[in-house]
Amino acid sequence: MSYEIPKEDEIKEILLKIMKRRGIVESQAELHREVMKHLKRRNKEYKLSGKRMRIIALATGKIKIEIRYKLTDRIVEEMDKCPVCGGNMVRIENSTLDGENVVIGFKCTKCPYWTGKKLRVPIRYIFRYKS
């Protein structure tokens, strides 16, 4: 079975239309279903992953994403790419009383994701339209 990948501009247009109308969408799955409904009307062969939709939503500049997390016991030593948007992660550092710099976490340069030394795993995305 073949499929087609919709263009980014087409997805942006649909996302902005939905978000202008709704204002807030409480989950990525809910927004994805609605975007797919609009895409399928245009072309039954269209496929779109939730991650690509989320990255495109961030790229519009008009959709803000709130992230709900689950804290894990896994210790993060190094993190290069953001699990939310694929952006670059930078170190969050703090100075100790001895004057040394220590890494206390990592934050994304493109989206609101951040984690401390214990990994924070995104479990829910809430999308808000910025007017």
PASEBA-1860 file (N, C-alpha, C; in nm, 3 decimals):
! residues 131
1> MSYEIPKE> 0.084/-0.118/0.000/0.000/0.000/0.000/0.088/0.125/0.000 ~ 0.060/0.217/-0.087/0.141/0.338/-0.097/0.078/0.450/-0.015 ~ 0.160/0.551/0.011/0.112/0.667/0.084/0.186/0.790/0.035 ~ 0.134/0.907/0.072/0.196/1.033/0.037/0.219/1.114/0.164 ~ 0.322/1.195/0.161/0.354/1.280/0.275/0.311/1.422/0.241 ~ 0.224/1.483/0.322/0.179/1.619/0.292/0.292/1.721/0.312 ~ 0.284/1.830/0.237/0.383/1.936/0.249/0.365/2.011/0.381 ~ 0.475/2.065/0.430/0.475/2.136/0.559/0.377/2.253/0.558
9> DEIKEILL> 0.371/2.329/0.448/0.280/2.444/0.441/0.134/2.402/0.454 ~ 0.101/2.288/0.395/-0.036/2.236/0.401/-0.072/2.200/0.547 ~ 0.023/2.140/0.617/0.001/2.102/0.757/-0.011/2.227/0.844 ~ 0.076/2.325/0.821/0.070/2.452/0.897/-0.065/2.518/0.880 ~ -0.113/2.523/0.756/-0.242/2.585/0.727/-0.354/2.517/0.807 ~ -0.355/2.386/0.807/-0.458/2.310/0.878/-0.444/2.330/1.029 ~ -0.321/2.321/1.081/-0.298/2.341/1.225/-0.348/2.477/1.271 ~ -0.314/2.582/1.196/-0.355/2.718/1.236/-0.506/2.734/1.229
17> KIMKRRGI> -0.568/2.674/1.129/-0.714/2.680/1.116/-0.781/2.614/1.238 ~ -0.732/2.496/1.275/-0.788/2.423/1.390/-0.764/2.500/1.519 ~ -0.641/2.548/1.538/-0.607/2.615/1.663/-0.677/2.751/1.678 ~ -0.696/2.823/1.568/-0.770/2.950/1.575/-0.913/2.925/1.622 ~ -0.971/2.817/1.570/-1.109/2.784/1.603/-1.122/2.733/1.747 ~ -1.030/2.644/1.789/-1.041/2.579/1.919/-0.971/2.653/2.032 ~ -0.859/2.718/2.002/-0.785/2.789/2.106/-0.690/2.700/2.185 ~ -0.740/2.586/2.229/-0.659/2.492/2.307/-0.699/2.349/2.270
25> VESQAELH> -0.599/2.263/2.261/-0.622/2.120/2.240/-0.542/2.048/2.347 ~ -0.608/1.962/2.422/-0.552/1.903/2.544/-0.457/1.784/2.523 ~ -0.443/1.735/2.401/-0.348/1.624/2.380/-0.303/1.619/2.235 ~ -0.185/1.562/2.216/-0.131/1.547/2.082/-0.218/1.451/2.000 ~ -0.266/1.346/2.063/-0.349/1.248/1.992/-0.477/1.313/1.938 ~ -0.538/1.397/2.019/-0.661/1.466/1.978/-0.634/1.560/1.860 ~ -0.526/1.639/1.869/-0.491/1.730/1.760/-0.455/1.652/1.634 ~ -0.382/1.543/1.651/-0.342/1.460/1.537/-0.464/1.404/1.464
33> REVMKHLK> -0.561/1.355/1.541/-0.685/1.302/1.478/-0.754/1.410/1.395 ~ -0.763/1.531/1.450/-0.831/1.638/1.379/-0.754/1.681/1.254 ~ -0.622/1.691/1.265/-0.539/1.727/1.149/-0.552/1.620/1.041 ~ -0.550/1.493/1.080/-0.562/1.384/0.984/-0.698/1.385/0.915 ~ -0.802/1.419/0.987/-0.936/1.427/0.928/-0.935/1.529/0.813 ~ -0.872/1.646/0.837/-0.863/1.749/0.733/-0.774/1.705/0.617 ~ -0.662/1.641/0.649/-0.570/1.594/0.544/-0.635/1.488/0.457 ~ -0.707/1.395/0.518/-0.770/1.286/0.442/-0.877/1.339/0.346
41> RRNKEYKL> -0.937/1.453/0.381/-1.034/1.513/0.288/-0.964/1.560/0.160 ~ -0.839/1.601/0.175/-0.762/1.651/0.060/-0.701/1.536/-0.020 ~ -0.653/1.434/0.051/-0.589/1.321/-0.016/-0.594/1.200/0.078 ~ -0.664/1.096/0.037/-0.681/0.976/0.120/-0.549/0.905/0.149 ~ -0.445/0.930/0.070/-0.316/0.862/0.084/-0.221/0.932/0.182 ~ -0.260/1.047/0.236/-0.171/1.122/0.325/-0.146/1.049/0.456 ~ -0.020/1.054/0.500/0.022/1.001/0.630/0.101/1.111/0.700 ~ 0.087/1.117/0.833/0.156/1.218/0.913/0.177/1.163/1.053
49> SGKRMRII> 0.300/1.169/1.100/0.326/1.121/1.236/0.294/1.232/1.336 ~ 0.266/1.192/1.458/0.240/1.288/1.564/0.361/1.376/1.591 ~ 0.480/1.317/1.585/0.603/1.393/1.611/0.623/1.501/1.505 ~ 0.605/1.467/1.377/0.622/1.567/1.271/0.520/1.679/1.287 ~ 0.397/1.643/1.320/0.293/1.743/1.341/0.332/1.837/1.455 ~ 0.383/1.781/1.565/0.424/1.861/1.681/0.537/1.957/1.645 ~ 0.635/1.910/1.569/0.748/1.993/1.528/0.700/2.107/1.436 ~ 0.609/2.076/1.346/0.555/2.178/1.256/0.471/2.279/1.334
57> ALATGKIK> 0.396/2.232/1.433/0.317/2.323/1.516/0.408/2.424/1.587 ~ 0.518/2.377/1.641/0.615/2.467/1.705/0.672/2.566/1.604 ~ 0.698/2.520/1.482/0.759/2.604/1.380/0.668/2.717/1.332 ~ 0.537/2.704/1.354/0.446/2.811/1.310/0.471/2.940/1.387 ~ 0.519/2.927/1.511/0.538/3.044/1.594/0.410/3.095/1.656 ~ 0.297/3.037/1.618/0.167/3.080/1.670/0.103/2.977/1.761 ~ 0.172/2.863/1.778/0.119/2.758/1.864/0.220/2.732/1.974 ~ 0.175/2.745/2.097/0.259/2.720/2.214/0.231/2.580/2.264
65> IEIRYKLT> 0.335/2.510/2.306/0.317/2.375/2.359/0.354/2.373/2.506 ~ 0.261/2.326/2.586/0.288/2.298/2.727/0.318/2.149/2.738 ~ 0.414/2.115/2.819/0.454/1.975/2.830/0.431/1.927/2.973 ~ 0.362/1.815/2.987/0.349/1.748/3.116/0.450/1.634/3.118 ~ 0.512/1.612/3.235/0.623/1.518/3.244/0.599/1.408/3.346 ~ 0.679/1.303/3.331/0.692/1.198/3.432/0.840/1.195/3.468 ~ 0.870/1.202/3.596/1.009/1.197/3.641/1.052/1.052/3.655 ~ 1.167/1.018/3.597/1.217/0.881/3.604/1.338/0.876/3.696
73> DRIVEEMD> 1.386/0.755/3.724/1.507/0.738/3.805/1.633/0.738/3.721 ~ 1.618/0.742/3.589/1.734/0.738/3.500/1.813/0.868/3.510 ~ 1.942/0.857/3.530/2.030/0.973/3.542/2.080/1.012/3.402 ~ 2.073/1.140/3.372/2.115/1.191/3.241/2.256/1.248/3.254 ~ 2.349/1.188/3.182/2.488/1.237/3.181/2.510/1.334/3.065 ~ 2.450/1.304/2.950/2.467/1.386/2.831/2.340/1.377/2.748 ~ 2.301/1.489/2.686/2.182/1.492/2.602/2.207/1.591/2.489 ~ 2.204/1.542/2.365/2.232/1.627/2.250/2.106/1.678/2.181
81> KCPVCGGN> 2.007/1.589/2.164/1.885/1.624/2.090/1.762/1.619/2.180 ~ 1.674/1.713/2.157/1.550/1.724/2.235/1.452/1.613/2.194 ~ 1.392/1.544/2.292/1.293/1.441/2.259/1.160/1.498/2.211 ~ 1.137/1.627/2.231/1.011/1.689/2.191/1.017/1.739/2.047 ~ 1.123/1.815/2.014/1.128/1.879/1.882/1.251/1.846/1.800 ~ 1.348/1.776/1.857/1.469/1.743/1.785/1.573/1.853/1.786 ~ 1.544/1.963/1.858/1.637/2.075/1.866/1.760/2.041/1.949 ~ 1.856/2.131/1.949/1.978/2.111/2.027/1.953/2.137/2.175
89> MVRIENST> 2.017/2.055/2.257/2.008/2.072/2.402/2.136/2.141/2.450 ~ 2.121/2.231/2.546/2.237/2.296/2.607/2.238/2.264/2.756 ~ 2.355/2.269/2.813/2.371/2.238/2.955/2.319/2.352/3.043 ~ 2.258/2.314/3.153/2.223/2.409/3.258/2.330/2.390/3.365 ~ 2.406/2.493/3.392/2.516/2.480/3.487/2.494/2.571/3.607 ~ 2.557/2.534/3.716/2.551/2.612/3.838/2.689/2.611/3.902 ~ 2.722/2.716/3.973/2.851/2.723/4.042/2.837/2.669/4.183 ~ 2.936/2.589/4.224/2.937/2.538/4.361/3.005/2.641/4.451
97> LDGENVVI> 3.003/2.616/4.580/3.069/2.706/4.674/3.220/2.711/4.652 ~ 3.273/2.604/4.592/3.417/2.598/4.563/3.452/2.673/4.434 ~ 3.353/2.723/4.362/3.377/2.794/4.237/3.376/2.706/4.114 ~ 3.351/2.577/4.131/3.342/2.486/4.016/3.205/2.497/3.951 ~ 3.202/2.476/3.819/3.074/2.468/3.749/3.032/2.323/3.740 ~ 2.906/2.296/3.774/2.852/2.160/3.764/2.727/2.163/3.677 ~ 2.706/2.056/3.602/2.588/2.043/3.517/2.473/1.995/3.606 ~ 2.364/2.072/3.605/2.247/2.032/3.684/2.130/1.990/3.597
105> GFKCTKCP> 2.146/2.001/3.464/2.041/1.960/3.373/2.069/2.005/3.232 ~ 1.965/1.994/3.147/1.976/2.031/3.006/1.845/2.097/2.963 ~ 1.853/2.193/2.870/1.732/2.256/2.816/1.743/2.269/2.666 ~ 1.629/2.267/2.602/1.622/2.277/2.457/1.633/2.423/2.415 ~ 1.696/2.445/2.298/1.710/2.581/2.246/1.590/2.625/2.163 ~ 1.499/2.529/2.129/1.386/2.562/2.041/1.249/2.554/2.109 ~ 1.234/2.468/2.208/1.103/2.449/2.270/1.117/2.454/2.422 ~ 1.007/2.443/2.495/1.016/2.457/2.642/1.069/2.335/2.717
113> YWTGKKLR> 1.111/2.229/2.650/1.156/2.109/2.720/1.285/2.134/2.797 ~ 1.291/2.080/2.918/1.414/2.078/2.997/1.410/1.957/3.088 ~ 1.525/1.915/3.135/1.533/1.804/3.230/1.646/1.832/3.326 ~ 1.630/1.782/3.447/1.737/1.787/3.545/1.825/1.664/3.527 ~ 1.902/1.631/3.629/1.987/1.511/3.621/1.903/1.384/3.612 ~ 1.785/1.385/3.674/1.691/1.273/3.657/1.604/1.305/3.536 ~ 1.598/1.210/3.444/1.530/1.232/3.317/1.381/1.259/3.336 ~ 1.334/1.366/3.273/1.192/1.398/3.267/1.141/1.355/3.130
121> VPIRYIFR> 1.045/1.265/3.129/0.990/1.211/3.004/0.856/1.279/2.975 ~ 0.841/1.338/2.856/0.713/1.400/2.820/0.603/1.293/2.813 ~ 0.490/1.321/2.879/0.378/1.227/2.872/0.252/1.289/2.812 ~ 0.246/1.421/2.807/0.130/1.488/2.747/0.172/1.624/2.693 ~ 0.118/1.655/2.576/0.141/1.786/2.514/0.007/1.859/2.509 ~ 0.007/1.983/2.552/-0.112/2.067/2.544/-0.078/2.181/2.448 ~ -0.161/2.197/2.346/-0.137/2.297/2.242/-0.228/2.418/2.265 ~ -0.169/2.538/2.264/-0.243/2.663/2.282/-0.213/2.756/2.165
129> YKS> -0.318/2.822/2.118/-0.301/2.919/2.009/-0.261/3.053/2.068 ~ -0.154/3.112/2.014/-0.109/3.245/2.056/-0.168/3.346/1.957 ~ -0.255/3.432/2.006/-0.317/3.531/1.913/-0.231/3.653/1.892
END
